[in-house]
Amino acid sequence: MNPSGPFSRNQFLWLRLFANVFFMAVWYFSNQGLLFWDDFSYLSMANDINQGVFEINDNHFTSRIVLLYPVAFFIKIFGINAFTIALYPLLCGLVLLNLVMWLGAQISQWAGIVGGVLVLCDYHLIYFSKHLFPEMPLALCVFVFLVVYYKLLRNEIVPRYAGLLSALALFGAFLIKTTVILLLPLVVFLFINDRRQRRNGSYWLVFISLGLFFLIVNGFWYQEVKGDFLYRFTNIANNHVATPKTFFDKGGTEILKRLTYLPLLGFLKGGFFIPLLAALPAVLKIKRRHFKLDQPEYFWPIASLFLIGTYWFMSTNWRYYSPMPTENRHIVFFIPVFVMTAMHFWPRLHLFEWLRKNYIVIGGIVGLFLIPVYSIYKSSETNFDDMSGLIDEYLVQNAKAQLVITDGLLTYGNRYYYDMNPPEDVYLWFSELETFDILNQFVDSAYLLINPANFNEDYADSDNYDRFIEQMQDNGINIGLLEQRGNVSLYLLTK
């Protein structure tokens, strides 16, 4: 198709450059600091790599080496802070953005613009580009696999070369997060469909051969070092624990809800509905003949359909039926597929031309940019800078070992504030305190550091904090405010 549009080639390149700068600016100004247990966990493992003490163990996070080693590389060069730990997710986000706009421009400039805006203004892609999660690297690896196959359908890549790239991309995704298994039904369909059409034989020969080779070598490594060829899968199965978000521990009624309407509610609550709604008309217009993939543009809605179906029904555990939680962060790698689906669909419509000429499309694009603005606005709610300042001034620079009572996140991740060195200060989570003679450990005083943004209501932190305060007062403990910065409060507890 002629990549025509309102801009010259050079102007469109400048537009892509602006999109990159905008993405980085949003990443910088919406940085929320270390906000989750995952942030601290992956950072600690990456730091262990640099210290030469990293070991793959029964914590299944340690097997995600294609996430951990790049992060270790970046923090070794640039040091450790809230920005450097997220450089790798940022880089993955930028590559995704440029791939989408490049592919779109091959259709038309408007397709490239629509795709670019949907990436720039997607709350999930913004969110996970600034946190140390596997979602952005996984999304990039999966997207590379799909783009390569799409190029294969268009006869724009050498099949054997495509097979090599596809095998590397999926193995990289596997070494990031085994959620990539959701791609398996789609891969099986593509293989069967190509065999029926008698095409792409050399691609599948290379892809399957290399894919099996990578998996077998990986399995034998685990067999040699850990004594279990399927060590990683065993770890994942063993790490299934019951939480309010899981379903394997629930009754039949909850399972039925999960397989019917709960994913829909998850899409609505999680802000997933924008890319999904953009892609849905193309998915609903798929006809039986389109599954032959004689027309490459139908690859994207069919891929979207397979991913949605797999997410809806597939088990995440081989021992028992355990459908995936409806927390949408696990399927962030769907979003670029939805974007590509929308990008191929909307600019082709005559309706789109009418909407564009009436400036409705342009108005919608401008409206979408409220999402990154909202992301920047929300970033201050974590109180990360205020909390970091109090910790540094009163605790890190205090030579005397202190007892610090605080939330579970800070109790778990406090090493970050001490340059990743184990602190002499002792941190305790108020939700885990059952007795209140703990002050005896540190003579007659302790600190109470409270950041409400870190409270985890899955563990009833608010109720537990109120209970803790009541019992402190009942035991004659004085609670004196030392300093409050924003919504973060530091108290001194004395007898």
C-alpha positions in Angstrom: 0.0 0.0 0.0 1.2 3.5 -0.7 2.5 5.0 2.6 0.8 8.3 1.8 -0.3 10.9 4.4 -0.2 14.5 5.4 3.5 14.6 6.0 6.6 14.3 3.9 9.0 11.5 4.6 11.4 13.7 6.6 8.5 15.3 8.5 7.3 11.8 9.5 10.8 10.9 10.7 10.7 14.1 12.8 7.3 13.0 14.1 8.8 9.6 15.2 11.7 11.4 16.9 9.1 13.6 18.8 7.2 10.4 19.8 10.5 8.9 21.2 11.3 12.1 23.2 7.7 12.3 24.4 7.8 8.7 25.6 11.1 9.3 27.5 9.7 12.5 29.0 6.6 10.7 30.3 8.8 7.9 31.7 10.9 10.4 33.5 8.2 12.7 34.9 5.9 9.9 35.9 8.6 7.8 37.7 7.2 6.5 40.9 10.3 5.1 42.5 10.3 1.5 43.8 6.7 0.7 44.3 6.3 -3.1 44.4 7.9 -6.1 46.0 8.8 -7.1 42.4 10.9 -3.9 42.0 13.0 -4.7 45.1 13.2 -8.5 44.3 14.5 -8.1 40.8 16.9 -5.3 41.8 18.3 -7.4 44.6 18.9 -10.3 42.2 20.5 -8.0 39.6 22.8 -6.5 42.3 23.7 -10.1 43.3 24.8 -10.7 39.8 27.2 -7.8 39.9 28.4 -8.9 43.3 29.1 -12.4 42.0 26.7 -14.1 44.5 23.7 -14.7 42.3 22.3 -18.2 42.2 19.2 -19.7 40.4 17.2 -21.3 43.1 13.6 -22.3 43.9 12.5 -18.7 43.7 11.1 -18.8 40.2 12.1 -15.1 39.7 15.7 -16.1 39.6 15.2 -18.0 36.4 14.2 -14.9 34.5 17.7 -14.2 33.4 16.9 -12.2 30.3 15.4 -9.7 32.6 18.0 -9.8 35.4 21.2 -9.7 33.4 20.4 -6.6 31.3 19.3 -4.8 34.5 22.5 -5.8 36.2 24.4 -4.4 33.2 22.6 -1.0 33.5 23.0 -0.6 37.2 26.6 -1.6 37.1 27.3 1.2 34.6 24.9 3.9 35.9 24.5 3.1 39.5 21.4 2.3 41.4 18.4 4.7 41.6 14.8 4.8 40.7 15.6 5.7 37.1 18.5 3.4 36.3 16.7 0.3 37.4 14.0 1.0 34.8 16.3 1.7 31.9 15.9 -1.7 30.4 12.0 -1.6 30.5 12.3 1.9 29.0 14.5 0.6 26.2 12.0 -2.2 25.4 9.2 0.4 25.3 11.1 2.6 22.9 11.8 -0.3 20.6 8.2 -1.3 20.6 7.1 2.2 19.8 9.5 2.5 16.8 8.6 -1.0 15.5 4.9 -0.1 15.6 5.4 3.3 13.8 7.7 1.8 11.3 5.3 -1.0 10.4 2.4 1.4 10.3 4.2 3.8 7.9 4.5 0.9 5.5 0.7 0.9 5.3 0.1 4.6 5.5 1.2 7.5 7.6 -2.1 7.6 9.4 -1.7 4.0 10.3 1.7 4.8 11.8 0.3 7.8 13.6 -2.6 5.7 15.1 -0.3 3.0 16.2 2.2 5.4 17.7 -0.5 7.2 19.6 -2.0 4.0 21.0 1.5 3.0 22.3 2.3 6.4 23.7 -1.0 6.7 25.4 -1.4 3.2 26.8 -1.4 3.4 30.6 0.0 -0.1 31.0 2.9 0.4 28.6 3.7 3.7 30.4 3.4 2.1 33.8 5.5 -1.0 33.2 8.2 1.0 31.3 9.1 2.7 34.6 9.0 -0.3 36.9 11.3 -3.3 37.2 8.9 -6.0 35.9 9.3 -8.6 33.2 6.2 -7.3 31.3 8.0 -4.9 28.9 10.9 -7.2 27.8 8.3 -10.0 27.4 6.1 -7.8 25.3 9.0 -6.9 23.1 10.2 -10.5 22.6 6.7 -11.7 21.8 6.1 -8.8 19.4 9.4 -9.5 17.6 8.2 -13.1 17.0 4.9 -11.9 15.6 6.4 -9.2 13.4 8.8 -11.7 11.9 6.0 -14.1 11.1 3.9 -11.2 9.7 6.9 -10.3 7.4 7.1 -13.9 6.4 3.5 -13.8 5.3 4.3 -10.7 3.2 7.3 -12.4 1.7 9.6 -9.6 3.0 12.1 -11.8 4.9 14.1 -14.9 4.1 12.3 -17.9 5.6 15.4 -19.5 7.2 16.4 -16.1 8.7 12.9 -15.6 10.0 13.0 -19.1 11.6 16.2 -18.1 13.4 14.8 -14.8 14.6 11.6 -16.4 15.7 13.3 -19.1 17.8 15.6 -16.5 19.5 12.7 -14.2 20.2 10.5 -16.9 21.8 13.4 -18.4 23.7 14.2 -15.0 25.0 10.6 -14.6 26.1 10.7 -18.0 27.8 13.8 -16.9 29.8 11.9 -13.8 30.9 8.6 -15.2 32.0 6.8 -18.5 31.2 3.6 -16.7 30.7 4.7 -16.8 27.0 3.1 -20.3 27.1 -0.1 -18.4 26.2 1.3 -18.1 22.7 1.4 -21.8 22.2 -2.1 -22.4 20.7 -1.4 -19.6 18.2 2.0 -21.1 17.2 0.3 -24.6 16.8 -2.4 -23.0 14.6 0.2 -21.2 12.4 2.1 -24.4 11.9 -0.9 -26.5 11.0 -2.3 -23.8 8.8 1.0 -23.4 6.9 1.4 -27.2 6.5 -2.1 -27.3 4.9 -1.2 -24.4 2.6 2.1 -26.1 1.8 4.1 -22.9 2.6 7.0 -21.7 4.8 8.4 -25.2 5.2 12.0 -24.0 5.6 10.9 -21.5 8.2 9.2 -24.1 10.4 12.2 -26.5 10.0 14.6 -23.9 11.3 12.2 -22.6 14.0 11.2 -25.9 15.4 14.7 -27.3 15.3 16.3 -24.4 17.0 13.4 -24.0 19.5 13.7 -27.6 20.6 17.5 -27.3 20.7 17.3 -24.3 23.0 14.7 -25.9 25.3 16.6 -29.2 25.5 19.9 -27.4 26.3 18.1 -25.3 28.9 16.6 -28.4 30.4 19.9 -30.3 30.6 21.5 -27.3 32.3 18.9 -27.6 35.0 19.3 -31.3 35.1 23.1 -30.9 35.6 22.9 -28.1 38.2 19.6 -28.8 40.0 19.0 -32.4 39.2 15.6 -31.8 37.5 15.2 -31.3 33.7 11.9 -29.6 34.4 13.2 -27.6 37.4 11.8 -24.3 36.3 8.3 -25.7 35.7 8.4 -27.5 39.0 9.3 -24.2 40.7 6.4 -22.4 39.1 4.0 -25.2 40.2 5.4 -25.2 43.7 5.1 -21.4 43.9 1.4 -21.4 43.3 0.0 -20.0 46.6 -3.6 -19.1 47.4 -4.3 -15.4 47.3 -7.5 -13.3 46.9 -6.5 -13.1 43.2 -6.1 -16.8 42.5 -8.8 -19.3 41.4 -7.3 -22.7 41.8 -8.2 -22.6 45.5 -11.8 -21.4 44.9 -15.0 -23.3 44.4 -16.8 -24.1 41.2 -18.9 -20.9 41.3 -15.8 -18.7 41.4 -14.2 -20.7 38.6 -17.4 -20.2 36.5 -17.3 -16.5 37.1 -13.6 -16.5 36.0 -14.5 -18.2 32.8 -17.4 -15.9 32.0 -17.6 -12.3 33.0 -14.7 -11.6 35.4 -12.1 -11.1 32.6 -14.4 -8.5 31.2 -14.5 -6.6 34.5 -10.7 -7.0 34.7 -10.4 -5.3 31.3 -12.6 -2.4 32.4 -11.0 -1.9 35.8 -7.5 -2.3 34.5 -7.6 0.3 31.7 -7.2 -2.4 29.2 -10.4 -1.5 27.4 -8.9 1.2 25.1 -6.5 -1.1 23.1 -9.0 -3.9 23.3 -11.9 -1.8 22.0 -9.7 -0.4 19.3 -8.9 -4.0 18.1 -12.3 -5.6 18.7 -14.1 -4.5 15.5 -11.4 -6.1 13.4 -11.6 -9.3 15.5 -15.4 -9.5 15.2 -15.1 -9.1 11.4 -12.9 -12.2 11.0 -14.4 -14.7 8.6 -13.6 -18.4 8.1 -11.6 -17.8 4.9 -9.4 -15.3 6.7 -7.9 -18.0 8.8 -5.9 -19.2 5.8 -3.9 -16.0 6.1 -3.7 -15.5 2.4 -4.1 -11.8 3.3 -1.3 -11.0 5.8 -3.3 -8.1 7.5 -5.7 -10.6 9.0 -2.8 -12.2 11.0 -3.1 -9.5 13.7 -6.9 -9.9 14.5 -6.5 -13.7 14.4 -3.5 -13.4 16.8 -5.6 -11.2 19.0 -8.4 -13.7 19.0 -6.2 -16.6 19.9 -4.5 -14.7 22.7 -7.8 -13.6 24.3 -9.2 -17.2 24.1 -6.1 -18.7 25.6 -6.0 -16.2 28.4 -9.7 -16.9 29.1 -9.4 -20.7 29.5 -5.8 -21.9 29.7 -4.4 -23.3 33.0 -1.2 -21.8 34.4 -0.4 -25.0 36.4 0.0 -28.6 35.0 -1.0 -30.2 38.3 -4.5 -28.8 38.5 -6.7 -26.3 36.7 -5.5 -22.8 37.6 -6.8 -20.1 35.2 -4.8 -16.9 35.2 -5.8 -14.2 37.6 -7.7 -11.3 36.1 -5.0 -8.9 37.0 -4.1 -7.5 33.6 -0.4 -6.9 34.2 0.2 -10.6 33.2 -1.0 -10.0 29.7 0.6 -6.7 28.9 2.2 -8.4 25.9 -1.3 -8.5 24.3 -1.4 -4.7 23.9 1.1 -4.4 21.0 -0.9 -7.1 19.2 -4.2 -5.2 19.8 -2.5 -2.0 18.6 -1.3 -3.6 15.3 -4.8 -5.0 14.8 -6.4 -1.5 15.2 -3.6 0.1 13.1 -4.4 -2.2 10.2 -8.2 -1.8 10.5 -9.2 1.8 11.2 -7.2 3.7 8.6 -8.5 1.5 5.8 -12.1 2.5 6.4 -13.9 5.1 4.4 -15.4 6.2 7.7 -11.9 7.0 9.0 -11.4 9.4 6.1 -14.6 11.1 6.9 -13.8 11.3 10.6 -10.3 12.6 9.8 -11.6 15.3 7.5 -14.0 16.4 10.2 -11.2 16.5 12.8 -12.9 13.9 15.0 -9.9 11.5 14.7 -7.5 14.4 15.5 -9.7 15.3 18.5 -9.6 11.7 19.7 -5.9 11.6 19.4 -5.5 14.8 21.4 -7.9 13.3 24.0 -5.8 10.2 24.4 -2.9 12.3 25.5 -4.7 12.9 28.8 -3.6 9.4 29.7 0.2 10.1 30.0 -0.8 13.4 31.7 -2.8 11.4 34.2 0.2 9.0 34.7 2.4 12.0 35.6 -0.2 13.4 37.9 -0.6 10.0 39.7 3.1 9.5 40.2 3.2 11.9 43.2 0.8 9.7 45.2 3.4 7.2 46.0 5.3 9.7 48.2 8.5 8.1 47.2 10.8 11.1 47.3 9.5 12.3 50.7 9.9 8.8 52.1 13.4 8.4 50.7 14.4 11.8 52.2 13.2 10.8 55.7 15.0 7.5 55.6 18.2 9.0 54.5 18.2 11.8 57.0 17.1 10.0 60.1 18.1 6.4 59.5 20.8 5.9 56.9 23.0 8.8 58.2 22.4 7.7 61.8 25.4 5.7 62.9 23.4 4.1 65.7 21.4 0.9 64.9 17.7 1.6 65.1 14.4 -0.3 65.3 12.1 0.8 62.5 8.4 -0.2 62.5 6.8 0.3 59.1 4.9 -1.3 56.2 5.6 -4.6 54.6 7.1 -3.2 51.4 9.7 -1.1 53.1 10.4 -3.9 55.6 11.2 -6.1 52.6 13.0 -3.6 50.4 14.9 -1.4 52.8 18.3 -2.5 51.5 17.8 -0.2 48.5 18.1 2.9 50.7 21.4 1.6 52.1 23.1 1.3 48.7 22.0 -2.4 48.6 24.1 -3.2 51.8 22.4 -5.0 54.6 21.5 -2.3 57.1 22.2 -2.5 60.8 18.8 -1.0 61.4 16.1 -3.6 62.0 12.8 -3.2 60.1 9.6 -4.8 61.3 6.2 -4.9 59.6 3.4 -3.7 61.9 1.0 -6.3 60.4 3.2 -9.1 61.5 3.7 -7.9 65.1 1.9 -10.0 67.6 3.6 -9.0 70.8 4.6 -5.5 71.9 7.7 -5.9 74.1 9.9 -5.3 71.0 11.1 -2.0 72.3 13.2 -3.9 74.8 15.5 -4.9 72.0 16.6 -1.3 71.5 16.6 0.1 75.0 13.7 2.5 75.1 13.0 3.9 71.7 12.1 3.0 68.1 11.0 4.8 64.9 7.6 4.4 63.3 7.7 5.3 59.6 4.3 5.5 57.9 3.6 5.9 54.2 -0.1 5.2 53.5 0.7 4.7 49.8 2.6 1.5 50.8 -0.3 -0.1 52.7 -1.4 -3.4 51.2 -5.1 -4.0 51.9 -4.7 -7.7 50.8 -3.0 -8.0 54.2 -5.4 -5.6 56.0 -2.7 -3.1 56.6 -5.0 -0.3 57.6 -6.8 -2.3 60.2 -3.5 -3.8 61.5 -2.0 -0.3 61.8 -4.9 0.9 63.8 -4.6 -2.1 66.1 -0.9 -1.6 66.4 -1.4 2.1 67.5 -4.1 1.1 70.0 -1.9 -1.5 71.6 1.1 0.8 71.7 -1.0 3.4 73.6 -2.4 0.7 75.9 1.2 -0.3 76.8 2.1 3.2 77.7 4.2 3.9 74.6 4.5 7.6 73.6 4.1 8.3 69.9 5.7 11.6 69.1 5.8 13.1 65.6 9.4 13.9 64.5 8.6 15.1 61.0 6.0 14.9 58.3 6.8 15.4 54.6 3.8 15.4 52.4 1.8 12.3 53.5 4.8 10.5 55.0 5.1 10.6 58.8 8.1 9.7 61.0 7.4 9.1 64.7 9.6 8.4 67.7 8.2 5.7 70.0 9.4 6.0 73.6 8.6 4.4 76.8 
